[in-house]
């Protein structure tokens, strides 16, 4: 692998390899499993992975610097874990930002007047191709429409938690949802930087 160019920022490197064969192993209701045979380093390797549509997630913060958290049952981990609102990029033609706006309304009955991109992350690069786009939402208000919820969302729990407490919970290992962890830490850094840039250093909305 070539050395990084001096002075250039560290970044993930896209690689385009020859896919010799690609088989649909399992077609699921939400995502599929594929098995690819790839030409790599003079050999043919087989890798199976979840073919994921991607998602958008929202760090919604109110004027008191509290984060909107939701708790719901997640069967693969057998936990009701704390998360931030999120949803699949499964509507044709919808941008990640539009998905975030829709999901905030559907999961929390909220709208936001202020939206900022935070970060985009690979959630499990060894096992799926999911990319989650995280956004910071502020200037929140109640949505006009209340959305019905079913399945795991039927008994969803919503809490407003101070951002500092969320970060403390992440660092202590009590809150282990990866998207929540990245979102909270990214939002805290965004707000810290915004405060530092103001002449008076005062917190802002």
Backbone torsions as a table, in degrees:
resi	resn	phi	psi	omega
1	UNK	NA	135.1	-177.9
2	UNK	-67.8	146.0	176.3
3	UNK	-66.5	149.3	176.8
4	UNK	-64.6	142.2	177.9
5	UNK	-67.0	131.2	-177.8
6	UNK	-56.6	130.8	177.4
7	UNK	87.5	-9.6	-179.9
8	UNK	-85.4	147.8	-180.0
9	UNK	-69.9	146.1	177.4
10	UNK	-67.6	131.5	-177.0
11	UNK	-150.5	149.7	172.3
12	UNK	-62.4	148.7	-174.6
13	UNK	-111.9	114.3	175.5
14	UNK	-66.6	142.5	-179.6
15	UNK	-132.2	131.3	177.8
16	UNK	-109.2	109.8	-179.1
17	UNK	-110.2	157.8	175.2
18	UNK	-75.0	120.6	174.1
19	UNK	-93.6	107.0	-175.3
20	UNK	-72.0	-37.4	-179.4
21	UNK	-152.9	145.1	177.9
22	UNK	-140.0	119.6	-177.3
23	UNK	-116.3	139.5	172.8
24	UNK	-82.8	105.3	-177.9
25	UNK	-77.9	-40.5	-177.0
26	UNK	-150.6	131.8	176.3
27	UNK	-106.0	113.8	-175.5
28	UNK	-101.5	175.3	-179.5
29	UNK	-70.2	-34.7	-177.4
30	UNK	-110.4	-44.3	179.2
31	UNK	-143.5	165.6	-175.5
32	UNK	-111.5	168.3	172.0
33	UNK	-118.2	128.4	-180.0
34	UNK	-118.4	154.6	174.2
35	UNK	-124.3	114.4	-177.4
36	UNK	-108.9	137.8	169.0
37	UNK	-102.4	121.4	-170.0
38	UNK	-123.8	138.3	173.2
39	UNK	-80.8	116.3	-176.7
40	UNK	-144.6	125.2	176.6
41	UNK	53.2	41.4	176.9
42	UNK	80.0	5.0	-179.6
43	UNK	-127.8	171.9	172.3
44	UNK	-109.0	122.3	179.6
45	UNK	-118.7	150.0	-179.8
46	UNK	-112.2	128.1	179.2
47	UNK	-132.0	129.9	176.5
48	UNK	-106.9	140.5	-174.7
49	UNK	-156.6	161.3	175.1
50	UNK	-81.8	125.3	177.9
51	UNK	-89.7	104.7	-167.1
52	UNK	-111.2	140.7	-179.2
53	UNK	-74.8	-11.4	-175.7
54	UNK	90.9	172.6	-175.6
55	UNK	-154.4	166.7	172.1
56	UNK	-124.3	144.3	-179.3
57	UNK	-135.3	155.4	-171.3
58	UNK	-127.8	125.0	167.4
59	UNK	-95.9	99.4	-178.9
60	UNK	-95.8	120.4	-175.9
61	UNK	-124.0	130.0	-178.6
62	UNK	-88.6	-175.6	-175.5
63	UNK	-68.9	-14.4	177.4
64	UNK	-98.1	15.7	-178.7
65	UNK	58.3	37.8	172.8
66	UNK	-100.5	142.9	-178.4
67	UNK	-99.6	137.5	174.9
68	UNK	-77.9	117.5	176.2
69	UNK	-114.8	145.7	173.6
70	UNK	-123.2	148.2	178.2
71	UNK	-125.0	128.1	177.1
72	UNK	-149.9	162.4	-178.0
73	UNK	-72.8	134.1	175.2
74	UNK	-123.2	109.7	-171.2
75	UNK	-62.6	-42.5	-178.0
76	UNK	-57.0	-33.3	-178.5
77	UNK	-102.1	-3.2	179.7
78	UNK	55.0	42.8	179.9
79	UNK	-136.8	152.8	160.5
80	UNK	-96.7	92.9	-174.7
81	UNK	-93.7	158.8	176.4
82	UNK	-86.2	132.2	-175.9
83	UNK	-136.9	176.5	166.5
84	UNK	-107.8	157.1	179.6
85	UNK	-56.4	138.1	-178.1
86	UNK	-159.3	160.9	177.8
87	UNK	-162.5	159.6	-177.4
88	UNK	-70.7	150.7	171.8
89	UNK	-85.5	70.4	-172.3
90	UNK	-117.2	14.8	175.7
91	UNK	-109.5	119.1	-176.5
92	UNK	-57.2	131.6	176.7
93	UNK	81.7	-2.6	-177.8
94	UNK	-88.9	130.1	177.6
95	UNK	-77.4	161.2	175.5
96	UNK	-55.3	-38.4	177.8
97	UNK	-63.1	-43.7	178.7
98	UNK	-64.0	-37.5	175.9
99	UNK	-63.0	-42.3	179.8
100	UNK	-61.2	-44.1	178.9
101	UNK	-60.5	-44.9	-178.9
102	UNK	-65.3	-43.6	-176.4
103	UNK	-68.4	-35.9	177.7
104	UNK	-62.4	-40.0	178.4
105	UNK	-69.4	-42.2	-175.1
106	UNK	-73.3	-37.8	-175.1
107	UNK	-91.3	-26.7	-174.6
108	UNK	-129.3	0.9	-179.7
109	UNK	56.0	42.0	-178.1
110	UNK	-128.6	152.6	168.4
111	UNK	-125.0	157.9	-179.1
112	UNK	-130.6	139.6	176.3
113	UNK	-88.4	-17.2	-178.3
114	UNK	-122.6	123.7	178.9
115	UNK	-129.4	135.3	175.8
116	UNK	-138.1	136.1	170.6
117	UNK	-66.2	138.2	176.7
118	UNK	-102.7	-75.3	-179.7
119	UNK	-148.5	164.0	169.7
120	UNK	-123.1	137.5	-173.6
121	UNK	-133.5	149.7	164.5
122	UNK	-84.8	124.0	-176.2
123	UNK	-80.0	-43.4	-177.4
124	UNK	-144.6	74.8	-171.0
125	UNK	-63.7	-18.6	176.8
126	UNK	-84.6	-11.1	-174.1
127	UNK	-130.8	-19.2	175.7
128	UNK	-152.5	169.5	-177.6
129	UNK	-104.6	22.0	-177.8
130	UNK	-65.1	134.1	169.3
131	UNK	-119.1	129.0	177.1
132	UNK	-111.8	127.9	177.7
133	UNK	-100.2	120.7	-177.9
134	UNK	-103.5	140.6	-178.5
135	UNK	-128.7	148.0	173.9
136	UNK	-97.7	123.6	-179.8
137	UNK	-116.4	129.2	179.1
138	UNK	-136.4	179.4	-175.5
139	UNK	55.1	61.5	-172.1
140	UNK	-88.6	149.7	173.9
141	UNK	-152.0	166.1	-178.2
142	UNK	-70.4	140.2	175.7
143	UNK	-74.2	152.9	179.5
144	UNK	-70.4	-30.9	-176.1
145	UNK	-108.8	134.0	174.1
146	UNK	-95.0	125.5	-174.3
147	UNK	-93.1	135.0	174.6
148	UNK	-69.0	150.1	-178.9
149	UNK	-129.6	146.2	-178.9
150	UNK	-141.8	175.7	-178.4
151	UNK	54.7	-130.9	-177.7
152	UNK	-64.7	-21.9	-179.1
153	UNK	-83.8	-7.6	-175.9
154	UNK	-63.6	-34.8	179.9
155	UNK	-115.2	32.9	-179.1
156	UNK	-59.3	141.0	178.2
157	UNK	-110.7	133.7	-178.4
158	UNK	-118.4	131.7	178.1
159	UNK	-137.3	146.6	171.6
160	UNK	-103.6	118.9	-172.1
161	UNK	-125.5	133.4	177.3
162	UNK	-53.2	137.5	-177.6
163	UNK	-54.7	-40.7	-179.8
164	UNK	-62.3	-35.9	178.7
165	UNK	-70.0	-36.8	177.0
166	UNK	-62.4	-46.9	-180.0
167	UNK	-63.6	-40.4	177.3
168	UNK	-61.0	-40.6	178.2
169	UNK	-65.7	-38.2	176.8
170	UNK	-63.6	-49.1	-176.3
171	UNK	-68.4	-26.4	179.1
172	UNK	-85.4	-7.1	178.7
173	UNK	84.1	10.6	178.2
174	UNK	-82.8	-27.8	178.5
175	UNK	-115.6	111.6	-169.6
176	UNK	-115.0	6.1	177.0
177	UNK	-70.0	122.8	-173.2
178	UNK	-65.3	-39.2	-179.4
179	UNK	-67.6	-40.4	175.2
180	UNK	-59.9	-45.8	-177.6
181	UNK	-61.1	-49.6	-179.6
182	UNK	-63.5	-43.4	-178.2
183	UNK	-63.2	-44.4	-179.4
184	UNK	-64.9	-44.4	-179.0
185	UNK	-67.4	-40.3	178.9
186	UNK	-66.2	-40.9	179.7
187	UNK	-65.6	-40.7	179.1
188	UNK	-61.8	-41.3	179.2
189	UNK	-69.0	-38.1	177.9
190	UNK	-62.5	-44.4	-179.5
191	UNK	-69.1	-37.6	178.3
192	UNK	-63.8	-43.9	179.8
193	UNK	-64.7	-39.8	179.5
194	UNK	-64.4	-39.4	178.3
195	UNK	-65.7	-42.2	-178.2
196	UNK	-65.5	-28.8	-177.8
197	UNK	-79.7	-17.5	179.8
198	UNK	-77.6	139.2	-176.7
199	UNK	-56.6	-38.8	-177.5
200	UNK	-89.2	-6.5	179.2
201	UNK	67.1	13.0	-176.9
202	UNK	-81.2	145.8	176.3
203	UNK	-60.6	148.0	179.5
204	UNK	-127.9	167.8	-179.6
205	UNK	-75.0	NA	NA
